[in-house]
C-alpha cells in the first residue's frame, strides 16, 4: 500500500523564528519507533479518558488493541473519534506527534494477520497473538482483544529545542 502524503504546514504562531516544518517522514519514523502511546477518547457523558497503550504503524495507519470490556473500547463504540499521542517527556529535545482520526474496529482475519506480526516484530514474543474470529486471541486462548485502525486525518508535530508546530492534513 502506498503511504498517503499529507499537506504540511508550519504554524508560525507557535513556532520559533528559526523553525521549519517537520517533514512527514520524520513523524512516521517516530510513529514506527515509539513504544508507548497515549490514547484519548471520550466517555458517553462527555468526560475525557486517557490511557497508555502500545501500537504499531503499518500501511499508513496506527493499530492498537484493547479488551472489549475496557473503557476505551466502550468509548470507541460510542464515538470512534480519538487521538493517539507519543513523544518525549523532555522540553529541550525531540518531537512529539499527535494523530487524530476515527478508530475503526478491524474484523477481517486476513487484514489482522500482518498487524499481529508487526506486534511481535516490534514488541517481541510476549506480544504474540493468534488471529481468530476478527480478534487477537491471547496465549491463554480464552481472552481476546479488539483491534482498531486509526488512519490519520490530521496530525501534529511539536518539535522541541527550536520549537516548531507542524500540522499535517491528509486527503480524505
Helices and strands as residue ranges (DSSP letters): E 7-10, G 12-14, H 24-33, E 37-42, E 48-53, E 56-58, E 61-66, H 71-78, E 81-86, E 95-106, H 109-123, G 125-127, E 130-132, E 135-137, E 144-151, E 154-159, E 164-169
